[in-house]
Amino acid sequence: MLTATTIVDAPGRPLLLLGPSLGTSAEALWRRAAERLQGGYHVVGWDLPGHGGSEPAYGGFGIAGLARGVLTLADQVRPNESFRYAGVSVGGAVGLQLLLDAPERVESAALICTGAKIGESTGWRQRAETVRADGVHAVVGASQQRWFAPGFAQRSPKVAAALLDTLRAADPESYALVCEALAAFDVRDRLGEIGTPVLAIGGADDLPTPPEGLARIATRVRNGRLVVLENVAHLAPAEKPDEVAALLDDHFGGPVTLDRVREAGMGVRRQVLGDEHVDRAVAGTTPFTRDFQELITAYAWGEIWTRPGLDRRSRSMITLTALIALGHQEELAMHLRAARTNGLTDDEIKEVLLQSAIYCGVPAANAAFRTAQQVLGESS
């Protein structure tokens, strides 16, 4: 029912799950904030039924059903492991449900522009009827007014447009079913059961979930804190990505340690180079070379190869070009194999070598072609 989207790919780092608001996708709502995180997380967003990448739903599920779906997704990423969670609006309601139903799985949570009860049941049922009758286009104008603080759409038109396009693309029946789930959701009397650390983030201009509702959460859970962001309405991660990222980093434990960077680097190194190669390198480590091995694991693999700004195919192409230019044939052989692992075809590798012939020199490319012909022929 729910589909996951990897937003920051760092498999060896702690898992952070991100939940959306009604009418949005994790990608459109969370991308900018997630890429500003400094704490070092494997960041996965989930989409509501009929939104983003998730298939439409054809029957009711309730907030509890969405929470079970999130747990299923979490188990697909990290079976039976705990995770950090941040959710906006209905995504925050799902976070509250997770804290009540599976507190052992959630290490800490950030609940953003949400409430223990959101709006009135009658209003949600009326909106469901409207969308079923007239489609989601009937609620786009009102959603734009609710979602963004005054002036945001003019300052950041591309961000606003992407979010509104996601709303227009949502499945009407699934949207209506989420409305009905929110109509039935009310855990105000259960907040005292929650002992997991909770950061409640409100928008000063948020009308659907005003700061008072976030204050109720922060004061009634056993370990809560409230932050209200100025000039923010209902979609704080999109409106103020820097501030939200900094708050999440602070709440979830601050910057990653060097040990965690090395752990993440080793995970990526194994994925790119293969277990057999890495096991040989580890087995060959001596007291004299250990510091160097830890250096490249932490900084080459843990800091650079885990960055979200380029995919691994692109990093492979850049690395091949640099190794050709510098004449590092032994490293080139290793990264030719890695390029295949990262999804480059032999024809694409050939194009990289031809490009390098022009910009790095024919002799360097000639040597690279000899190495590549040998390496690529190993499994042909």
N, C-alpha and C positions, 0 to 999 in steps of 0.2 A: 504493500500500500504506500509506503514512504520510500523515497529515493534519497541516497546520500550523494553529496558533492564534496570532493576533496578541495579545499580552498588553499591550504598551505600543506604541501606534501613533505612531511618530516617523520617518517615511520618510526624512528627510534625515540621520538620525544613524547611527552605526555599527551594524552588525547583530550582535545577540547571540542565539544559538540555545540553547534550554534543552531538556534531555532528561529523561524521566521515569524513575521506578522502576517495576518490575513491579507491575501492579495499580492504578496511579494514572494520572491524566491530567496534562498540563502545566498546565492551568487549576487543578485542585484542589491540586496540589503546589506550584506556583511563583507563583501570583498575588500573594500577600501580600509575598513577598520582592522580586519584580520591581517592584512599585509603590513600593518603598522605595529603589530605586536612584537615586543622584544623578548618575551619570556621563553620562547622556544617551544612551540606546541605543534602537534599534528592536528590540524584544524579541519574538521568535517562538518559541513552544514547539512541540514535535512529539509526537504520540501514537503509542504502539506499536500494531501491528495488533490490531484488535478491542478497543481501549481508547479512551475519550474519543470523539473524532470520526473515528477511523480505521476503515476497513472491515475486517472479519475476513479472516484469511489462511487458505488451504487447503493450503499446502505449506510445507516448511521454508525458512528464509531465512538463519539464522546471524547472528552479530553483524556479520560483514562485509557481509551483505546489508542489515542495518539501517543500517550506515554509508553504503552506497551510496544508500539511500533518503533519508538526511539530506542528502547532497550534492545530490540531485535537488531536494529542497525548497529548499535554499539557492539553487540556480540559478533557481528560480521566483521567489524574492524579489529576489535580486541576482545576476544571471547572471555566473558566473566570478569573482566578487569573494570576497575573504577575509572571515572572520568570527571573532568570539569565540564560545567554546562553554563551557557548563556543563552537567553531567549528573549525575544521582543513580543509584546502583546500576547497573542495566543501562544507563541513560543514560550513566553514567560509563564503562562498558565500551565503549559505542559511541564515546565520546570518545577513549579509548585507540586504538581501531581507526582512527578518523579521523586521529589523529596519526601513525599508522604508514603508512596507505594514501594520505593526501592532506595531508602536512604543509604544503604550500604554501598550502592553503586556510585553515588554522586559525592565527590570529595568536597566541592564547594560550588556555589551557583551565583550567577549574576542575573537578576530579574529586572528587565528593562521595559519601561513604558507599558506596564501591565497592572494587574490587580488580582486579588483573591476572588473577586467578582468583578467582571467587566461589563459595564452598561446594565441595561434592564432587559429582562427576558423578552418582553413584548417587542422592543425595538429590534432585537436580533431576529425574532420570528418574522417580523414585517420585512426586514431586509432580505431574508431568505425567500419570502414570497415574491418580492420585487425582482430578484435576480432570476428566479425560476421563470417568471413571466416575461421579463424584458432583457435578460442577459446581464453580464457584468458591466457592459457599457453604461447601464443605467446608474451605476454607483461611482463611476470614475470621477466626476466632478466633485462630489461630496468627499470622496476619499482624498483627492488632492488637497482640499481644504483642511481635512483632519490630519493628514500626514506631515505636512511641512510647516515650519514656522514662517511668519511673514518675510518675504524676500528671498527665501531659499531657492525656489524654483528659478528665479531670475539670476541668482548668483551661480547656481550649479545646474544649468538646464539639462546637461547630459545625464547626470545622476537622477534627477527627477523624471526625465523621460524614460529611462531604463526601468525604473520602478513602475511607472504607469503602464508601460508596455507589458510588463509581467502581469499586471492586473488584467489588462484587456485580453491576455492570452489564457487566463484561468478558466477552468471548466466550470460552467455555471452551477451544475448540480453539486459538485464537490465544494464550491464556495458556499452554497446554501447549507450543506451539511455541517461545515465548520461553524457557520452562524448558529445553527441549532445546538451544536456542542457547547458553544459559549453561552447560549441561553440557559443551559442546564448547569453551568459551572458555578460553584460557590463553595469555597473552602475557608471562608473567613473564620469560622468557629474552630478550625483545625490548625491554625497557624502555630499555636503553642506547642504542637507535637514536633515541630521541625527544629532539630538541633544542628544541622549542617550549616556552616558559615554562609551567610547570604548577603550579597551586595545588591541593594535596590537602587536603580538609577531612574530618575524621573526627568521629564522635560517640563520646564517652567510654563511652556505654552501648549502643553498637551491637554486637549479637551476630552478625548475618549477615555484616557486613563490618567487623571490629574495626579499631581504629586501627593495629594492626601492619601490616595490609595497605596502608593509606594511607601509612605510613612507608616501606614497601618501594618504592612508586611514587615518593615524593618524593626518596628517596636514590639511586635507580637511574636515573631520567631525568637528562639533563644539566643541566637548569635547573629544579629543583623546590623546593617549600617545603611544609611540613606545618603545619596548624593543627588542634588537637583541641578541640571544643566540649564543655563540661561540660553535663550534664543533657540530652543529645541522644542519641537512638538512631539510627534508620535513615533518617529523613526530615527532614534538617536544615533545608531551606528552609521547611517547614511548621512545624517546632518552634521554630526561632529565626530568623524572617525578617529582623529588624533586623541581627543579627550576620552572617548570610550575605550580605545586601545590602552591608554595609560591607566585608566581605572581597572581594566581587566588584569593588566600586568600586576598592578599593586595587589589586587584582591587574590589572584591565583598564585602569588608567591614570588613575584619579582623576576628579575633576569635569570636566565638559565645559568647553571654552574658549568665549569669546565668539564667536570665528569659527565654531565648530561650531554654536552656538546660532543664529547668523544663517543659516548654511547650512540648518539644519533648518527655521527659520522661513520661508525663501524657498520651500522645498519645499511646506510646508503652505499658504502664501499662494497659490502657483500652483494647488494642488489645489482650494482653496476658491473663489478669485476667477477662476481661469482664466488661461491664458498670455497671452491677448490684453490683458486688463486690466493684468496685471502688467508686460508688456512696454511698454505705453504709459506706465505710471508710472515705470519705470526709464528709458525714453528721455527723459522730461520732467524727470528729476532734474538740478538745477543745483548748483554748488558751495554755494549758499546753502541748498538743501533737502536735501543729501546726508545730513547728520547726522540729520535728522529721519526720512528714509527708513530709515536703518540702525537707528534707535531702534525704530520700529514693527515692522520685520522681526524684530529680535532679541527684543523684550520682548512685543509683542502676539502675534506669530505663533510665535516660537521658544520663548517661555516659557509663555504661557497656552494657546494653541490646541493645543499638543502635549501638554498634561497629560492623564493617563489617567483622571482622576476623572469627567469628563463626556464623552459622545460628541459628535460634531460637530452632530448634530441639536439637541441640548440647547443647545449653545453658540450656535447660530444663533437659537434662540427667545429666549434671554436677550439677545443682541445687538440683535435687532429691538426688543424691549421697551424697552431703554435708549435706543436712537436715537429711538423714538417719543416717549418721555418728555421728551427733551431737544430735540426738534424738529429733528434733524439730517437733513433730507430727502435731501440729496445722498448722504450715507453710507447712509441707509436704502435708497435705490434700489440701491446696490451690494450691500448685504447681503440684499436680497430675492432678487437673482439667486443669491447665494451659498447662501441657504437652500434653494433648489431643488437646487443642486448637492449639498448635504448631505443630500438625501433628503426634505425637507419637501414635501408636496403643497400645491396652491393652497388647498384646504379647510383644511389645518392652519395655513397662514399666515393665512387669514381668522380662524381661532379665536384666534390670537395677537393680531391687531388688535382683535378684539372684547374680549378680556380686558384689553387696554391701554386701551380706552375707559373701563372702570370705574376702573382704578387709576392711569391717567396723565391722564385727562381726555378729554372728548368732542372738543374742538377739536383736540387733538393727534392723536387717532385719525382724525378727519375728514380731516386733511391726509395722514395715513399711508394711508388708503384711496385717496385720489386718486393718490398716488405708486404704490401697489401696483397699482391698476387699469391704470395706464400701463405699468409694468414687466412685470407678468405677462401683459399683452396683446401684448408684443413678439413672443413666439414662439407665440402661440395661432393 
